[in-house]
Amino acid sequence: MSDNGNSDCLFCRIVAGDLPADVVATTDRVVAFRDIDPQAPVHVLVVPREHHGDVSVLAAADPALLAEVVEVADTVAHDLADGQYRFIFNSGPRAGQSVFHVHGHVLAGTQLGWSPA
């Protein structure tokens, strides 16, 4: 389910400008900002302005918006790192999702290892 915002949602409040964030890129439909607990030298969250619970909900509701989220992630990785990056969506609490507004993590700026959870 999507809506134009949720006053209880942390990312809706950031998108609305009600909470501060280190914004690194924006479009009419997407905002990218630095993670407050970075796991790599470049760790940016890319979120649609519209509230969607997770990536599968977004994909079903608005595939073009999901494509724009990916485009912004690629731009961020090229602007802030060397264009080599990992783009991760966590879907559900057991997968590590803690804010239930879809967001992708751009991780870059170092050699990224692989460790299955």
C-alpha positions in Angstrom: 0.0 0.0 0.0 1.2 3.5 -0.8 0.2 6.9 0.3 1.6 10.4 0.2 3.2 10.2 3.6 2.9 8.8 7.1 3.5 11.2 10.0 4.9 8.3 12.1 7.4 7.2 9.4 10.9 8.4 9.9 11.7 8.6 6.2 8.4 10.4 5.4 9.4 13.0 8.0 12.9 13.4 6.4 11.4 13.7 2.9 9.0 16.4 4.2 11.9 18.3 5.7 10.6 17.8 9.3 13.8 16.0 10.3 17.4 16.9 9.3 19.4 14.8 6.9 22.6 15.1 4.9 20.9 15.1 1.5 23.2 14.2 -1.4 20.8 14.0 -4.3 17.1 14.7 -5.1 14.6 14.5 -7.9 11.0 15.3 -7.9 10.2 11.7 -6.7 13.4 10.5 -4.9 15.7 11.7 -2.1 19.1 10.3 -1.2 20.8 11.0 2.1 23.7 9.7 4.1 23.0 6.9 6.6 23.5 8.0 10.2 25.3 4.7 11.0 27.4 4.1 7.9 28.7 0.6 7.1 31.1 1.8 4.4 32.8 5.0 3.5 29.9 5.8 1.2 26.6 4.7 2.7 23.6 6.5 1.3 19.9 5.7 1.6 17.8 6.2 -1.5 14.1 6.6 -0.8 11.1 7.5 -2.9 9.2 10.5 -1.6 6.0 8.5 -1.8 5.5 6.0 1.1 5.8 2.3 0.1 6.5 -0.4 2.7 9.2 -2.4 0.9 10.8 -2.9 -2.6 8.2 -5.5 -3.7 5.3 -3.2 -2.8 7.0 -0.4 -4.8 7.7 -2.6 -7.8 4.1 -3.7 -8.0 2.7 -0.2 -7.4 5.1 1.9 -9.6 7.9 0.2 -11.5 8.9 3.5 -13.0 9.5 5.0 -9.6 11.6 1.9 -8.7 13.7 2.5 -11.8 14.2 6.1 -10.8 15.4 5.0 -7.3 18.0 2.8 -9.1 19.0 5.7 -11.4 19.5 8.0 -8.4 21.6 5.3 -6.6 23.8 5.0 -9.7 24.3 8.7 -9.9 25.2 8.9 -6.1 27.7 6.1 -6.5 29.4 7.9 -9.4 29.3 11.3 -7.7 30.6 10.1 -4.3 32.7 7.0 -5.2 34.2 5.4 -8.3 30.9 4.0 -9.6 31.4 0.6 -8.2 28.9 -0.1 -5.5 26.5 -2.4 -3.8 22.8 -1.5 -3.8 20.8 -3.4 -1.1 17.2 -3.5 -0.2 16.2 -5.2 3.1 12.6 -6.5 3.0 11.1 -7.4 6.4 12.4 -7.4 9.9 14.2 -10.7 9.6 16.1 -9.3 6.6 17.2 -6.3 8.7 14.6 -3.7 7.6 14.0 -1.4 10.5 12.2 1.5 8.8 9.2 0.3 6.8 9.5 2.9 4.0 11.3 1.3 1.1 14.9 2.4 0.9 18.0 1.1 -0.9 21.4 1.3 0.7 24.3 2.4 -1.6 27.5 1.1 -0.2 30.8 2.1 -1.9 34.2 3.6 -1.3 36.0 0.4 -0.2 36.5 -3.2 -1.2 33.3 -4.8 -0.1 33.4 -8.4 1.1 30.6 -10.9 1.0 29.3 -12.5 4.2 26.0 -14.3 3.9 23.8 -13.5 7.0 
